[in-house]
Amino acid sequence: MIVRRALKNDSVVAGGGAIEMELSKELRNYAKTIHGKEQLLITAYAKALEVIPRQLCENAGFDAITILNKLRQRHAQENSGGKWMGVDILSEDIIDNFDACVWEPSIVKRNALTAACEACCTILSIDETVKNPNSNYKAPNAMPGMIKTVDGFFNFISFAILCGIYL
């Protein structure tokens, strides 16, 4: 299926966690321009994207913290050519994965991110359906004087992190 999509769409991005690190950098920069809860949500989503290169490092038996720090540093440098830097599993370092021919079809990445965002929206819509702020219903297992509610904001953050794991 991926090969068929790659043949139909000639657009590719670097693999090995490079595109996730670049998206994470851009989202973190964008989050700095926003104030309030939205900033926290965007930062959480940026952090969730970094799970992909972290998991690649752990699967290869590398120190994920060292590799991720190198990746963040290279992606943060302007005009350094770090846009396509990703995990190099052959040398336990980072490498320009576009030049190393580690490619992924861009449509596959786009579809994965879209599916993750749609899953978050579905969970949030269910959360808002279950949570009714006008209701004073006390859950049977709640302590006296407390109303059992679900906080959608923190559910979204945790779900954004989970979506990063399953992209």
One Martini backbone bead per residue (centre of mass of N, CA, C, O) as a GRO file, in nm:
protein
  167
    1MET     BB    1   0.057   0.062  -0.021
    2ILE     BB    2   0.300   0.255   0.003
    3VAL     BB    3   0.416   0.208  -0.278
    4ARG     BB    4   0.169   0.300  -0.437
    5ARG     BB    5   0.167   0.590  -0.323
    6ALA     BB    6   0.456   0.662  -0.417
    7LEU     BB    7   0.392   0.631  -0.721
    8LYS     BB    8   0.153   0.844  -0.733
    9ASN     BB    9   0.338   1.012  -0.527
   10ASP     BB   10   0.639   1.213  -0.558
   11SER     BB   11   0.634   1.283  -0.254
   12VAL     BB   12   0.894   1.333  -0.011
   13VAL     BB   13   1.036   1.244   0.305
   14ALA     BB   14   1.218   1.222   0.569
   15GLY     BB   15   1.318   0.992   0.777
   16GLY     BB   16   1.393   0.906   1.106
   17GLY     BB   17   1.234   1.167   1.243
   18ALA     BB   18   1.268   1.438   1.085
   19ILE     BB   19   0.977   1.551   1.044
   20GLU     BB   20   0.898   1.551   1.345
   21MET     BB   21   1.118   1.751   1.440
   22GLU     BB   22   1.034   1.985   1.257
   23LEU     BB   23   0.743   2.011   1.353
   24SER     BB   24   0.813   2.056   1.649
   25LYS     BB   25   0.968   2.317   1.610
   26GLU     BB   26   0.739   2.481   1.475
   27LEU     BB   27   0.533   2.448   1.706
   28ARG     BB   28   0.704   2.580   1.928
   29ASN     BB   29   0.731   2.854   1.790
   30TYR     BB   30   0.424   2.906   1.768
   31ALA     BB   31   0.356   2.883   2.077
   32LYS     BB   32   0.511   3.153   2.157
   33THR     BB   33   0.267   3.338   2.017
   34ILE     BB   34   0.084   3.206   2.235
   35HIS     BB   35  -0.184   3.225   2.470
   36GLY     BB   36  -0.259   2.989   2.695
   37LYS     BB   37  -0.396   2.680   2.640
   38GLU     BB   38  -0.301   2.655   2.346
   39GLN     BB   39   0.000   2.640   2.409
   40LEU     BB   40  -0.011   2.367   2.558
   41LEU     BB   41  -0.126   2.198   2.324
   42ILE     BB   42   0.098   2.249   2.115
   43THR     BB   43   0.331   2.148   2.291
   44ALA     BB   44   0.220   1.860   2.330
   45TYR     BB   45   0.223   1.788   2.029
   46ALA     BB   46   0.525   1.832   1.986
   47LYS     BB   47   0.610   1.617   2.193
   48ALA     BB   48   0.463   1.377   2.054
   49LEU     BB   49   0.639   1.375   1.791
   50GLU     BB   50   0.911   1.280   1.951
   51VAL     BB   51   0.845   0.971   1.979
   52ILE     BB   52   0.954   0.856   1.719
   53PRO     BB   53   1.265   0.896   1.755
   54ARG     BB   54   1.271   0.766   2.033
   55GLN     BB   55   1.178   0.481   1.940
   56LEU     BB   56   1.405   0.431   1.742
   57CYS     BB   57   1.628   0.436   1.955
   58GLU     BB   58   1.520   0.211   2.141
   59ASN     BB   59   1.507  -0.014   1.921
   60ALA     BB   60   1.834   0.022   1.868
   61GLY     BB   61   1.979   0.085   2.161
   62PHE     BB   62   1.981   0.383   2.229
   63ASP     BB   63   2.036   0.702   2.345
   64ALA     BB   64   1.774   0.913   2.330
   65ILE     BB   65   1.867   1.177   2.461
   66THR     BB   66   2.114   1.236   2.288
   67ILE     BB   67   1.981   1.229   2.009
   68LEU     BB   68   1.757   1.443   2.064
   69ASN     BB   69   1.950   1.674   2.128
   70LYS     BB   70   2.088   1.678   1.852
   71LEU     BB   71   1.831   1.726   1.688
   72ARG     BB   72   1.740   1.990   1.820
   73GLN     BB   73   1.995   2.148   1.753
   74ARG     BB   74   1.987   2.119   1.438
   75HIS     BB   75   1.690   2.227   1.401
   76ALA     BB   76   1.747   2.515   1.541
   77GLN     BB   77   1.939   2.576   1.321
   78GLU     BB   78   1.991   2.811   1.104
   79ASN     BB   79   2.119   2.725   0.800
   80SER     BB   80   2.229   2.400   0.856
   81GLY     BB   81   2.060   2.159   0.723
   82GLY     BB   82   1.851   2.024   0.958
   83LYS     BB   83   1.571   1.941   0.834
   84TRP     BB   84   1.668   1.614   0.768
   85MET     BB   85   1.734   1.526   1.046
   86GLY     BB   86   1.811   1.198   1.179
   87VAL     BB   87   1.818   0.877   1.249
   88ASP     BB   88   2.114   0.665   1.278
   89ILE     BB   89   2.138   0.315   1.300
   90LEU     BB   90   2.442   0.261   1.204
   91SER     BB   91   2.602   0.507   1.397
   92GLU     BB   92   2.464   0.634   1.645
   93ASP     BB   93   2.325   0.895   1.506
   94ILE     BB   94   2.311   1.165   1.291
   95ILE     BB   95   2.135   1.238   0.974
   96ASP     BB   96   2.081   1.302   0.643
   97ASN     BB   97   1.807   1.135   0.518
   98PHE     BB   98   1.782   1.243   0.232
   99ASP     BB   99   2.077   1.173   0.140
  100ALA     BB  100   2.040   0.862   0.258
  101CYS     BB  101   1.759   0.751   0.145
  102VAL     BB  102   1.539   0.819   0.380
  103TRP     BB  103   1.212   0.757   0.290
  104GLU     BB  104   0.878   0.910   0.277
  105PRO     BB  105   0.570   0.946   0.206
  106SER     BB  106   0.387   1.231   0.249
  107ILE     BB  107   0.099   1.106   0.253
  108VAL     BB  108   0.142   0.925   0.497
  109LYS     BB  109   0.200   1.147   0.702
  110ARG     BB  110  -0.056   1.311   0.657
  111ASN     BB  111  -0.254   1.080   0.732
  112ALA     BB  112  -0.150   1.030   1.019
  113LEU     BB  113  -0.203   1.316   1.131
  114THR     BB  114  -0.502   1.327   1.061
  115ALA     BB  115  -0.590   1.078   1.225
  116ALA     BB  116  -0.495   1.184   1.500
  117CYS     BB  117  -0.674   1.440   1.504
  118GLU     BB  118  -0.946   1.294   1.470
  119ALA     BB  119  -0.923   1.128   1.728
  120CYS     BB  120  -0.915   1.369   1.919
  121CYS     BB  121  -1.191   1.488   1.836
  122THR     BB  122  -1.356   1.242   1.917
  123ILE     BB  123  -1.281   1.239   2.214
  124LEU     BB  124  -1.379   1.527   2.273
  125SER     BB  125  -1.676   1.483   2.192
  126ILE     BB  126  -1.727   1.267   2.403
  127ASP     BB  127  -1.643   1.434   2.648
  128GLU     BB  128  -1.863   1.658   2.604
  129THR     BB  129  -2.103   1.462   2.627
  130VAL     BB  130  -2.046   1.356   2.917
  131LYS     BB  131  -1.994   1.650   2.986
  132ASN     BB  132  -2.213   1.842   3.208
  133PRO     BB  133  -2.219   2.151   3.359
  134ASN     BB  134  -2.543   2.154   3.442
  135SER     BB  135  -2.487   1.917   3.613
  136ASN     BB  136  -2.555   1.772   3.960
  137TYR     BB  137  -2.446   1.500   3.944
  138LYS     BB  138  -2.376   1.235   4.164
  139ALA     BB  139  -2.164   1.009   4.203
  140PRO     BB  140  -2.160   0.720   4.382
  141ASN     BB  141  -1.821   0.726   4.422
  142ALA     BB  142  -1.828   0.994   4.542
  143MET     BB  143  -1.762   1.225   4.743
  144PRO     BB  144  -1.889   1.424   4.951
  145GLY     BB  145  -1.947   1.722   4.760
  146MET     BB  146  -1.874   1.579   4.488
  147ILE     BB  147  -1.815   1.605   4.140
  148LYS     BB  148  -1.806   1.403   3.863
  149THR     BB  149  -1.549   1.483   3.632
  150VAL     BB  150  -1.415   1.571   3.311
  151ASP     BB  151  -1.110   1.689   3.185
  152GLY     BB  152  -1.049   1.777   2.859
  153PHE     BB  153  -0.771   1.908   2.860
  154PHE     BB  154  -0.605   1.663   2.980
  155ASN     BB  155  -0.703   1.456   2.776
  156PHE     BB  156  -0.576   1.588   2.529
  157ILE     BB  157  -0.283   1.573   2.611
  158SER     BB  158  -0.270   1.264   2.649
  159PHE     BB  159  -0.369   1.201   2.359
  160ALA     BB  160  -0.143   1.343   2.207
  161ILE     BB  161   0.075   1.158   2.314
  162LEU     BB  162  -0.048   0.894   2.208
  163CYS     BB  163  -0.046   0.974   1.908
  164GLY     BB  164   0.264   0.980   1.889
  165ILE     BB  165   0.294   0.673   1.929
  166TYR     BB  166   0.069   0.592   1.678
  167LEU     BB  167   0.186   0.716   1.393
   0.00000   0.00000   0.00000
